[in-house]
């Protein structure tokens, strides 16, 4: 457990952290449309737009991790 002096110091540090990081907090304004093209090939140039004609749908919050697959947005 922390004593009173340590608690005051900790609260001060937390308040300072809020001041520092508050400008970086943002609110969502709009959902932007995008298309995504997945391939196992190496993307060294911009892929043809027709390859990503149908937008991919991804569940919100799901992490996209596929081994040896590249995605072009």
N, C-alpha and C positions, 0 to 999 in steps of 0.2 A: 504494500500500500504506500501511497505517497503522502507526505506531510503537507500542511497548508502552504508552505512556501513553494514546494515543488508543484502543487496544484496550480498556484497563481502563475508560476513560470510557464507551465504547460498551456494554460488557457491563453496566456499572452502570445505564445508561439502559434497556437491555433488561430487566434484572431489575425495575426500577421500573415499566416498562410492564406486565409480568406481574402485579405486585402491584395495579396500578390496574384492569386489565381482567379479572382472574380472577373477581371477583364477578359479572360479566356473562355468563360462560360458563354454559351450561345443558345439561342432558341431556334428551333426548326422553322423556317419560313415557307419552304415549298419542297415538294418531291420532284426532282428533275428526272425526265425520261432518259434512259440510256439503253444502249445495246451492248451485248457482250458476245464475243466470239471465242470459243474454246478450241484449242488444238494441241496436239502432241508435237507438232512441228515447231521449230524455232521461229519466232516472229522478229525478223530483222528489218522489215519494212511495214508500213501501215497496210493491213489487210484490206481487200476489196470490200466496199460498203455492203455489197449484196450478201456477203457471208454472214453478216449480222443483221439481216433485214428483219427478222422476227426477234423482238426483245426477249431475253432470258428472264425468267422469274425466279427469284431467290427468296426464301423465307426470311423475314426480318430477324436480324440478330444471329443468323446461322453463319458460321465461319466456312469460307470456301478454302478447302485444303485438299488438293489433288496432286499426287506425286507425278512429276514429269509432264505436267500439262500447263500450257500458257494461256492466259486470257488477254484478249485485246478489248478495250472499251472504246 
